[in-house]
Amino acid sequence: MTSYNDGKWHGWNGGECPVHPKTEVETVTKNCGLQKQVEAGMFGWNVGHPNPILAFKVTKEHKEPREFWIAMNYDGNLLNIRQEKPEDMHGFFKVREVT
């Protein structure tokens, strides 16, 4: 799989959006020319779009926050961390990273 998060310009011939929809990109389109710092999900990336993307580069990659499961004792001390959902949910709760 190609990583487009290298800060370089990439030609585009259509298809599904190649990066996370919230990733910020600069694009060159057929009808509007250069557009700066716009979320990738704001564009039509597919073939046949009335204003097709000709090239793009990633300016700020979007990363989803990590999610994990933790268990704490009654004093608030951390007892356990799991990346996957525990089979026995007793005492565990789901945490989502704040970025």
C-alpha positions as CSV (number, residue, x, y, z in Angstrom):
1,M,0.0,0.0,0.0
2,T,1.3,3.4,-1.0
3,S,1.9,6.0,1.8
4,Y,1.0,9.4,0.5
5,N,2.0,11.1,3.8
6,D,5.5,12.1,2.5
7,G,4.8,15.8,1.7
8,K,5.4,15.2,-2.1
9,W,3.0,15.8,-5.0
10,H,1.2,12.7,-6.3
11,G,-0.6,12.5,-9.7
12,W,-4.1,11.3,-9.5
13,N,-6.2,9.4,-12.1
14,G,-9.3,8.8,-10.0
15,G,-10.5,6.2,-7.6
16,E,-11.4,6.1,-3.9
17,C,-9.9,8.8,-1.6
18,P,-6.3,7.5,-0.9
19,V,-6.0,9.1,2.6
20,H,-8.2,9.5,5.7
21,P,-11.1,12.0,4.9
22,K,-9.9,14.3,7.6
23,T,-6.3,14.5,6.4
24,E,-5.5,18.0,5.1
25,V,-4.3,18.1,1.5
26,E,-3.4,20.6,-1.2
27,T,-4.9,19.7,-4.6
28,V,-4.7,20.7,-8.2
29,T,-8.0,20.3,-9.9
30,K,-9.0,20.7,-13.6
31,N,-11.4,23.6,-13.1
32,C,-10.2,25.4,-9.9
33,G,-6.4,25.0,-10.0
34,L,-4.5,24.9,-6.6
35,Q,-6.5,24.6,-3.4
36,K,-4.7,24.7,-0.1
37,Q,-5.1,23.0,3.2
38,V,-8.5,21.4,2.7
39,E,-9.8,18.1,4.2
40,A,-9.5,15.3,1.7
41,G,-13.1,14.3,2.3
42,M,-14.3,17.6,0.8
43,F,-13.3,16.5,-2.7
44,G,-14.7,14.1,-5.3
45,W,-11.8,11.7,-5.9
46,N,-13.6,9.3,-8.3
47,V,-13.3,9.1,-12.1
48,G,-16.1,11.2,-13.7
49,H,-16.2,13.9,-11.1
50,P,-17.0,17.3,-12.8
51,N,-13.9,18.9,-11.2
52,P,-11.4,16.0,-11.2
53,I,-8.3,16.1,-9.0
54,L,-5.1,16.0,-11.1
55,A,-2.5,16.0,-8.3
56,F,-2.4,16.2,-4.5
57,K,-0.1,16.3,-1.5
58,V,-0.7,15.7,2.1
59,T,0.0,18.7,4.3
60,K,-1.3,17.3,7.7
61,E,-2.0,13.6,8.2
62,H,-5.0,12.8,10.3
63,K,-4.5,10.0,12.8
64,E,-7.4,8.4,14.7
65,P,-7.0,8.4,18.5
66,R,-5.9,5.1,20.0
67,E,-8.5,3.1,22.0
68,F,-7.7,0.7,24.8
69,W,-9.2,-0.9,27.9
70,I,-8.0,-0.2,31.4
71,A,-8.8,-1.5,34.9
72,M,-8.3,0.5,38.1
73,N,-8.6,-0.4,41.7
74,Y,-10.8,1.6,44.2
75,D,-7.9,3.9,45.1
76,G,-7.6,5.0,41.4
77,N,-4.3,3.1,40.7
78,L,-3.9,1.5,37.3
79,L,-4.1,-2.3,37.5
80,N,-4.2,-3.4,33.8
81,I,-4.1,-2.1,30.2
82,R,-5.3,-4.1,27.3
83,Q,-5.3,-3.3,23.6
84,E,-8.2,-5.7,22.8
85,K,-11.5,-5.9,24.6
86,P,-11.2,-8.2,27.6
87,E,-13.3,-11.4,27.7
88,D,-14.2,-10.7,31.4
89,M,-15.3,-7.0,31.4
90,H,-15.5,-6.8,35.2
91,G,-13.5,-3.7,36.3
92,F,-12.5,-2.6,32.8
93,F,-13.6,0.4,30.9
94,K,-12.8,1.8,27.4
95,V,-10.5,4.8,27.0
96,R,-9.9,6.9,23.9
97,E,-6.8,8.9,23.6
98,V,-7.1,12.7,23.6
99,T,-4.8,14.3,21.0
